């Protein structure tokens, strides 16, 4: 009895053609500019993450594996296999909360997509334009994979949207850079689906190591694995998204498979992805924005504050409520801002200050409230009410956080953020040269030319 054949769905045909042709397809100026913003922002997260615990563990791990010298482990002088480099750089990209995020899809596209694209571009000696187009493609497929699964219901069932979406983004970017033909892309997607995994217990990870694996390391590694398998001639299921026992049957109660291709070529999701102004967890961004506004407009400092009440969405409040890591502890970071006037990458990662009596004294005056109503707001808002010692009541409601699509950061702001992250690791000269190279990525003839700028 032979194996029954299933007809390939229109969605799979359209998606396969789009991925296979992505490197030849010019992008509109808006997508090019946004792609550069997110490419340099993620590279900055990788560089800074190379010195954090998850990054250090990833480097030690891949160093022990050896491997063909195909791609760079950023922040080191190590060259290793494409898969290993994607894994290590993915871990670094989400070593903390510096990387980008996409609210509607409930995913972090950059930490999965960019490490995969960088490793595959190095392996294939691709030029900068090809890598940029692959990155933009990855953001499109990452987010649409979650739209098709239904991100809120998916997460409510205990599965990790932050693992599934970036995996498909990484696979699409890697597959395009591998030069896969249209008939090979279904196999790419089938091997991607077979490696899809992740449960939301990552929220209990106290040191951010498993979380870095779940969000970035695993997704980049598995996406590159799927691409290299398909490029090596592996065959398999021709349409994992339709037919008997398909991907959506396994993972979604009410899937929307057409969302995989809806708007492809006209809506570029990299434009709709947020860059974090502050090196802190996303639920803290609006609160820091609000407090920064009050500090600047009213010249408020820690000694002026009698009580600070912060209201954000309920699940966000649960995520950042007095956590053991400084960059995901809302009360701690607001206290640091009141003392310093701002929050930097260094101050948001300084664990010693969590025990500083001055910080602890301010922190006692900060109250966090989780609001169910804000859970359903179209943006991640924060409402701050500050009572001063001289009796004033100051209020700031941030609805569009700086760095979100509704209030995007300028090129100059992205540049400054990334320089702050990169310079302490690579030095001021190479930090400037790397950032400038990304702004002019179309001029890079071979991505391996970036290696001297990525090594420490």
C-alpha positions in Angstrom: 0.0 0.0 0.0 1.6 3.3 -1.1 1.8 6.5 0.9 -1.1 8.8 0.0 -0.2 12.0 -1.7 -1.6 15.3 -0.6 -2.1 18.3 -2.8 0.1 21.2 -1.9 -2.1 24.1 -0.6 -2.2 27.5 -2.2 -0.8 28.9 1.0 2.3 26.7 0.8 2.8 27.5 -2.9 2.6 31.2 -2.3 4.8 31.1 0.8 7.4 28.9 -0.9 7.6 31.2 -3.9 8.0 34.2 -1.7 10.8 32.8 0.5 12.7 31.4 -2.6 12.5 34.8 -4.3 13.2 37.0 -1.3 16.8 37.9 -2.1 16.0 39.1 -5.6 13.1 41.2 -4.5 13.8 44.9 -3.9 12.4 46.3 -0.7 10.7 49.7 -0.2 12.7 52.4 1.5 10.8 52.1 4.7 11.5 48.4 5.1 15.2 48.9 4.2 15.6 51.6 6.9 13.7 49.6 9.5 15.7 46.5 8.6 18.9 48.4 9.3 17.6 49.6 12.6 16.7 46.1 13.7 19.9 44.6 12.3 22.2 46.9 14.3 20.0 46.8 17.3 20.2 43.0 17.4 23.9 43.0 16.7 24.3 45.3 19.7 22.3 43.0 21.8 24.6 40.1 20.7 27.7 42.0 21.5 26.6 43.2 24.9 25.1 39.7 25.6 28.5 38.1 25.0 29.6 39.4 28.4 26.5 38.3 30.3 26.0 34.8 31.9 23.9 33.2 29.1 26.4 34.5 26.5 29.4 33.2 28.5 27.8 29.8 28.8 27.0 29.6 25.1 30.5 30.5 24.1 32.0 27.9 26.4 29.6 25.3 25.1 30.2 25.8 21.4 33.9 26.1 22.0 33.8 22.6 23.4 32.1 21.3 20.2 34.7 22.5 17.7 33.3 22.5 14.2 34.2 23.7 10.7 35.3 27.3 10.8 32.4 28.9 8.9 31.0 31.7 11.0 31.8 34.1 13.8 30.9 33.8 17.4 30.4 37.5 18.1 32.5 39.1 20.8 35.1 36.4 20.6 37.8 35.3 18.2 36.1 31.9 17.7 35.0 30.6 14.3 32.8 27.6 14.3 30.2 25.8 12.3 27.2 27.7 11.0 24.8 25.9 13.3 27.0 26.4 16.4 27.5 30.1 15.6 23.8 30.7 15.1 23.2 29.0 18.5 25.8 31.0 20.4 24.8 34.3 18.8 21.1 33.6 19.4 21.8 33.0 23.1 23.7 36.3 23.3 21.0 38.2 21.5 18.5 37.4 24.3 21.1 37.2 27.1 19.0 39.9 28.7 16.1 42.2 27.7 17.9 44.5 25.2 16.6 42.9 22.0 13.5 44.0 20.0 9.9 42.7 20.3 6.7 42.5 18.3 3.6 42.9 20.5 0.9 41.6 18.2 2.7 38.4 17.4 4.0 38.0 21.0 7.5 37.3 19.8 11.0 38.7 19.7 11.9 38.4 16.0 15.5 39.7 16.1 17.1 37.2 18.5 16.1 34.3 16.3 16.3 35.8 12.8 19.5 37.9 12.9 21.9 35.3 14.3 20.6 32.8 11.7 21.0 35.3 8.9 24.5 36.4 10.0 25.8 32.8 10.2 24.3 31.7 6.9 25.5 34.9 5.1 29.0 34.2 6.4 28.8 30.6 5.3 27.6 31.5 1.8 29.8 34.6 1.4 26.7 36.6 0.8 26.7 40.4 0.4 25.1 42.8 2.8 22.1 43.5 0.7 21.2 39.8 0.6 21.6 39.5 4.4 19.4 42.6 5.0 16.7 41.2 2.7 16.8 37.9 4.5 16.5 39.6 7.8 13.4 41.5 6.7 12.0 38.3 5.3 12.6 36.6 8.7 10.6 39.2 10.5 7.7 38.7 8.1 7.6 35.0 8.5 8.2 35.0 12.3 5.2 37.3 12.9 2.9 35.6 10.4 3.6 32.2 11.8 2.2 33.4 15.1 -0.7 35.2 13.5 -1.6 31.9 11.9 -1.4 30.1 15.3 -3.3 32.8 17.2 -0.7 34.1 19.7 -2.9 34.9 22.7 -4.7 31.5 22.7 -1.4 29.8 21.9 0.3 31.4 25.0 -2.8 30.8 27.2 -2.4 27.1 26.4 1.1 27.2 27.9 3.1 27.2 24.7 5.9 29.7 24.0 5.1 32.1 21.1 8.6 33.5 21.7 10.1 30.1 20.6 7.8 29.2 17.7 7.7 32.5 15.9 11.4 33.3 15.8 12.1 29.7 14.8 10.1 30.2 11.5 11.7 33.6 11.0 15.2 32.1 11.4 14.4 29.3 9.1 13.0 31.6 6.4 16.1 33.9 6.5 18.5 31.0 6.6 16.6 29.2 3.8 16.7 32.2 1.5 20.4 32.7 2.1 21.0 29.0 1.4 19.6 29.6 -2.0 16.7 27.2 -1.7 14.6 26.8 -4.8 10.8 27.0 -4.6 10.4 23.2 -4.6 12.8 22.9 -1.6 11.1 25.4 0.7 8.3 23.1 1.7 10.9 20.7 3.1 12.5 23.6 4.9 9.2 24.4 6.5 8.5 20.8 7.3 11.8 20.4 9.1 11.2 23.7 10.9 7.8 22.5 12.1 9.3 19.2 13.4 11.7 21.2 15.5 9.1 23.6 16.9 8.9 23.5 20.6 8.7 25.7 23.7 6.6 26.0 26.8 6.0 29.1 28.9 7.7 27.8 32.0 10.7 29.8 30.8 9.2 32.6 33.0 10.5 30.7 36.0 14.1 30.9 34.8 15.9 33.0 37.5 19.2 33.5 35.6 17.9 34.1 32.1 20.0 31.2 30.7 17.2 28.9 29.6 15.2 31.9 28.5 18.0 32.9 26.2 18.1 29.4 24.8 14.3 29.3 24.3 14.0 32.7 22.6 17.3 32.9 20.7 19.7 30.0 20.8 17.2 27.2 20.1 15.3 29.2 17.4 18.4 30.3 15.5 20.0 26.9 15.7 17.0 25.0 14.6 16.2 27.4 11.8 19.7 27.0 10.4 19.5 23.3 10.8 16.3 23.1 8.8 17.8 25.3 6.0 21.0 23.3 5.7 19.1 20.0 5.7 16.9 21.2 2.8 19.9 22.6 1.0 21.6 19.2 1.4 18.8 17.5 -0.5 16.7 16.3 2.4 13.1 15.6 1.4 10.0 15.1 3.5 6.4 16.2 3.9 5.5 18.5 1.1 3.0 20.6 3.0 3.2 20.5 6.7 0.5 23.2 7.0 -2.3 21.2 5.4 -3.5 17.6 5.1 -3.8 14.9 7.7 -2.2 15.6 11.1 -0.7 18.9 10.0 1.1 21.5 12.0 -2.0 23.6 12.8 -4.0 20.5 13.8 -1.2 19.9 16.4 -0.8 23.4 17.8 -3.9 25.6 17.3 -7.6 25.2 18.1 -8.6 27.9 15.7 -5.8 28.4 13.2 -5.7 30.9 10.4 -3.3 29.4 7.8 -4.0 32.2 5.3 -2.3 34.6 7.8 1.0 33.0 6.7 0.8 34.9 3.4 -1.6 37.7 4.1 0.0 41.0 3.2 3.3 39.5 2.1 5.2 42.0 -0.1 3.0 44.9 1.0 3.1 44.9 4.8 6.6 44.5 6.2 6.5 43.5 9.8 10.0 44.8 10.6 8.4 48.2 10.4 5.9 47.1 13.1 8.5 45.8 15.5 9.5 47.7 18.6 13.1 48.6 19.5 13.6 49.0 23.3 14.8 52.5 24.2 15.8 51.2 27.6 17.9 48.0 28.3 15.2 46.5 30.3 12.2 44.1 30.1 9.5 45.3 27.7 6.8 45.7 30.5 9.1 48.3 32.1 9.6 50.5 29.0 6.5 52.6 29.3 7.1 53.2 33.0 10.7 54.3 32.4 9.4 56.6 29.6 6.9 58.2 31.9 9.3 58.7 34.8 12.0 60.1 32.4 9.4 62.7 31.3 8.6 63.7 34.8 12.3 63.9 35.8 13.1 66.2 32.9 10.0 68.4 33.0 9.9 68.9 36.8 13.5 68.3 37.7 12.5 65.6 40.1 15.1 63.5 42.0 14.9 60.8 44.5 14.9 63.2 47.5 11.8 64.9 46.1 9.6 61.8 46.0 7.3 60.7 48.8 5.4 58.0 46.8 5.5 56.7 43.3 2.7 54.5 42.0 3.0 52.7 38.7 0.1 51.0 36.9 0.8 48.7 33.9 -1.0 45.7 32.4 -1.6 42.8 34.7 0.6 40.1 33.2 3.4 42.6 32.6 3.3 43.6 36.3 3.6 39.9 37.3 6.6 39.5 35.0 8.6 42.5 36.4 7.5 42.7 40.0 10.5 42.8 42.2 12.5 40.2 40.2 16.0 39.0 41.2 17.6 40.4 38.0 18.0 44.2 37.9 17.0 44.6 34.2 13.6 43.0 34.8 12.9 44.5 38.2 10.5 47.5 37.7 10.8 48.9 41.2 14.6 48.8 41.1 15.0 50.5 37.8 12.6 53.3 38.6 14.6 53.8 41.8 17.8 53.9 39.8 16.4 56.5 37.4 15.3 58.7 40.3 18.8 58.6 41.7 20.7 58.9 38.4 18.3 60.8 36.2 18.4 58.1 33.6 19.0 54.3 33.1 21.9 53.0 31.0 22.9 49.5 30.0 25.6 49.4 32.7 23.2 50.7 35.5 20.4 48.4 34.5 22.7 45.4 34.8 24.6 46.4 38.0 23.5 43.7 40.5 25.5 45.4 43.3 23.1 48.3 43.3 20.2 45.9 44.1 21.8 45.8 47.6 22.7 49.5 47.7 21.0 51.1 50.8 20.3 54.3 48.8 18.5 52.3 46.0 16.6 50.2 48.6 15.4 53.3 50.4 13.9 54.8 47.2 12.5 51.4 46.2 10.3 51.3 49.4 8.4 54.3 48.0 7.6 52.6 44.7 4.3 50.7 44.3 3.4 48.6 41.3 -0.2 47.8 40.3 -1.3 45.3 37.7 -4.4 46.5 35.9 -6.7 44.0 34.0 -8.1 46.8 31.9 -4.7 47.7 30.5 -4.2 44.1 29.6 -6.5 44.7 26.6 -5.2 48.1 25.6 -3.8 48.3 22.0 -0.4 49.4 23.3 1.6 48.6 26.4 0.8 51.6 28.5 2.0 52.9 31.9 0.4 55.4 34.3 2.6 57.0 36.9 1.4 59.1 39.8 4.1 60.8 41.8 3.5 62.5 45.1 6.3 64.9 46.0 7.4 65.8 49.6 6.1 69.4 49.0 2.6 68.1 48.3 2.5 68.1 44.5 0.8 65.3 42.6 2.4 64.7 39.2 0.9 62.3 36.7 2.2 60.9 33.4 0.4 58.4 31.1 2.5 56.9 28.4 0.5 55.2 25.7 2.9 55.0 22.8 6.3 54.0 24.2 9.4 55.4 22.5 10.7 52.8 20.1 7.2 51.3 19.3 5.7 51.7 15.8 3.5 54.5 17.0 6.4 56.4 18.4 9.6 55.1 16.6 13.1 55.9 17.6 15.1 58.0 15.1 18.3 56.6 13.4 20.3 58.9 15.7 18.6 57.4 18.8 19.1 53.8 17.6 22.7 54.7 16.9 23.3 56.1 20.4 21.7 53.1 22.1 23.7 50.6 20.1 27.0 52.5 20.6 26.3 52.4 24.4 26.0 48.6 24.2 28.8 47.9 21.8 31.6 50.3 22.8 32.3 48.7 26.3 33.0 45.3 24.6 34.6 46.1 21.2 36.0 49.5 21.9 34.9 52.9 20.7 36.6 52.7 17.3 35.2 49.3 16.3 31.8 50.2 17.7 31.6 53.2 15.5 32.9 51.3 12.5 30.5 48.4 13.0 27.5 50.7 13.3 28.5 52.7 10.3 29.0 49.5 8.3 25.4 48.4 9.0 24.0 51.8 8.1 25.8 51.2 4.7 25.2 47.5 4.6 24.4 47.6 0.8 28.1 48.4 0.3 29.3 45.2 2.0 30.3 42.8 -0.8 30.9 39.9 1.5 29.5 39.6 5.0 32.8 38.1 6.1 34.2 41.6 5.8 32.4 42.3 9.1 34.4 39.7 11.0 37.1 42.0 12.2 34.5 44.4 13.6 32.6 41.6 15.4 35.5 40.1 17.2 36.8 41.2 20.6 
